[in-house]
Amino acid sequence: MKIKNNNLLSVDKYIEEALYNKEFGYYMNKNPFGKNGDFITAPNISILFSEMIAIWIVSFWEHLKCPKKFNLIELGAGNGEMIKILIKTFNQFPKFKSACKVSILEKSNLLKKIQNKNIKDKNVKWLKNLNEINNLPSIFIANEFFDALPIKQFIKKKGKWYERYIKFTKLKKPEYVDLLFNMKQFEKQIKFNISHKQKFIEYSQSMINYFETITKKIKFSDGGILIIDYGYLNKKIKNTLQAVSNHKYTDVLDSFGKSDITYNLNFYMIKQMIKKFGSFNSITTTQKNFLTKLGILQRAEIISKNMPFTKKADIYFRIKRLINKSAMGNLFKVMLITNKNNKFQLGF
Ligand SMILES: C[S@@+](CC[C@H](N)C(=O)[O-])C[C@H]1O[C@@H](n2cnc3c(N)ncnc32)[C@H](O)[C@@H]1O
């Protein structure tokens, strides 16, 4: 990798290289999911998570008046575990199944291969980009997708804004450097007054680009996007950048390309920022609330009824990870964005 400008990389460029560099990028070289990987995501904790999402999708489709054909698109499908269970669950709903065209947007070629092997369904298509999507109604699902996109960081010191960079030196480990930044000009460019009452900013241009394309699609062809991710609802943006390796937090500046780098989404800001793309309905709740309202505990009771104690205990242990306040239950939020006139609220 060649680094210009005095060995400096802005935080977003640093994340882009660390995660997605074709040669050594974290997501390009390894399968990070599960016990033997670096972290575990909800679909890999319990199949009941994906079953609940499947039921939610079928209900949303019904709310859209059961279109004869529609798109279901997963953004960033990891090891394909969620789509695999979704398709299996959809088999219980034949009318829905024949209407549903499943596709995946995935950046990593290695993960695409893993997804293909895991899902084993010839009808699933992989998209190169979202512009390939036709004009049918579309339901987008993004579980831990947006937190994997690069962000810029800005910090206000003594009334002045700085952008955060990472400086590489041959002798020492990389370090943060803050360089003076023209926030006014930036805000003009992004058409959003992001610095209002803030002292620290995290901003993902690629997230905004995705929202622009997706909201355009929703506006034109109907549908919605369901986002499930680490995040918070405060008006104030926080410094949430973190790295995870081998199921533990590590230093973002250590092990470049060897650990996952993520951040927490500010759902309040998302709600504000999508306003520039039109009038949309956006509702948010916690993962605990969402899964409980969809009946994850009742489903667990049904499937574990005749199971031996250890299997039953395992099912509930996994569900607790998903819904307990001290685990993922509160830390993860669920957001639905639809057209203004769409009043679907299941799970919220
Ligand atoms: C944290 S993982 C989540 C995977 C999966 N949704 C799950 O919950 O297990 C992020 C996924 O998004 C993919 N990804 C990241 N940036 C992407 C982009 N710009 N376009 C498509 N996929 C992307 C990664 O390769 C990975 O599959």
Ligand as a Chemical Component Dictionary entry (heavy atoms), coordinates in Angstrom:
data_LIG
# 
_chem_comp.id                   LIG 
_chem_comp.type                 NON-POLYMER 
_chem_comp.pdbx_formal_charge   0 
_chem_comp.three_letter_code    LIG 
# 
loop_
_chem_comp_atom.comp_id 
_chem_comp_atom.atom_id 
_chem_comp_atom.alt_atom_id 
_chem_comp_atom.type_symbol 
_chem_comp_atom.charge 
_chem_comp_atom.model_Cartn_x 
_chem_comp_atom.model_Cartn_y 
_chem_comp_atom.model_Cartn_z 
_chem_comp_atom.pdbx_ordinal 
LIG C1  C1  C 0  -20.105 -7.133  10.142 1  
LIG S1  S1  S 1  -20.405 -8.015  8.690  2  
LIG C2  C2  C 0  -22.101 -8.480  8.913  3  
LIG C3  C3  C 0  -22.471 -9.702  8.141  4  
LIG C4  C4  C 0  -23.913 -10.225 8.274  5  
LIG N1  N1  N 0  -24.905 -9.242  7.925  6  
LIG C5  C5  C 0  -24.177 -10.785 9.659  7  
LIG O1  O1  O 0  -24.925 -10.187 10.400 8  
LIG O2  O2  O -1 -23.600 -11.828 9.986  9  
LIG C6  C6  C 0  -20.423 -6.813  7.403  10 
LIG C7  C7  C 0  -20.662 -7.366  6.019  11 
LIG O3  O3  O 0  -20.805 -6.288  5.092  12 
LIG C8  C8  C 0  -19.932 -6.497  3.967  13 
LIG N2  N2  N 0  -19.638 -5.184  3.400  14 
LIG C9  C9  C 0  -18.975 -4.168  3.974  15 
LIG N3  N3  N 0  -18.934 -3.089  3.183  16 
LIG C10 C10 C 0  -19.636 -3.405  2.084  17 
LIG C11 C11 C 0  -19.998 -2.689  0.901  18 
LIG N4  N4  N 0  -19.621 -1.438  0.691  19 
LIG N5  N5  N 0  -20.758 -3.329  0.002  20 
LIG C12 C12 C 0  -21.160 -4.587  0.193  21 
LIG N6  N6  N 0  -20.839 -5.323  1.275  22 
LIG C13 C13 C 0  -20.087 -4.739  2.213  23 
LIG C14 C14 C 0  -18.768 -7.238  4.589  24 
LIG O4  O4  O 0  -17.949 -7.854  3.648  25 
LIG C15 C15 C 0  -19.536 -8.214  5.489  26 
LIG O5  O5  O 0  -20.091 -9.272  4.764  27 
# 
loop_
_chem_comp_bond.comp_id 
_chem_comp_bond.atom_id_1 
_chem_comp_bond.atom_id_2 
_chem_comp_bond.value_order 
_chem_comp_bond.pdbx_ordinal 
LIG C1  S1  SING 1  
LIG S1  C2  SING 2  
LIG S1  C6  SING 3  
LIG C2  C3  SING 4  
LIG C3  C4  SING 5  
LIG C4  N1  SING 6  
LIG C4  C5  SING 7  
LIG C5  O1  DOUB 8  
LIG C5  O2  SING 9  
LIG C6  C7  SING 10 
LIG C7  O3  SING 11 
LIG C7  C15 SING 12 
LIG O3  C8  SING 13 
LIG C8  N2  SING 14 
LIG C8  C14 SING 15 
LIG N2  C9  SING 16 
LIG N2  C13 SING 17 
LIG C9  N3  DOUB 18 
LIG N3  C10 SING 19 
LIG C10 C11 SING 20 
LIG C10 C13 DOUB 21 
LIG C11 N4  SING 22 
LIG C11 N5  DOUB 23 
LIG N5  C12 SING 24 
LIG C12 N6  DOUB 25 
LIG N6  C13 SING 26 
LIG C14 O4  SING 27 
LIG C14 C15 SING 28 
LIG C15 O5  SING 29 
# 
